[in-house]
Amino acid sequence: LLCRNGVGMSIVANRFKGVRCAVGFDVVAVERARSDDNVNALAIPADYVDLNEAKKMVMAMIEVPFSSEEKYKRRLEKLGKL
């Protein structure tokens, strides 16, 4: 998802059941969001991220798996109960 600061798109996306959208400002943040929080949607803030960085962030979303560590599974279970 693309918008000027990423926040609006993230808010809208997260209203849909099963969507876990994060705003990504750099590749490391996106990698952590995928591995630790199993995000399945990415909002890219176009005003703050250039095209090259955005491409790297999209690749991180595609390539980085959820870590499946027990502490992260528990966190997602708790979020699912909200």
Secondary structure, 3 states (H helix, E strand, C coil): CEECCCHHHHHHHCCCCCCCEEECCCHHHHHHHHHHHCCCEEEEECCCCCHHHHHHHHHHHHHCCCCCCHHHHHHHHHHHCC
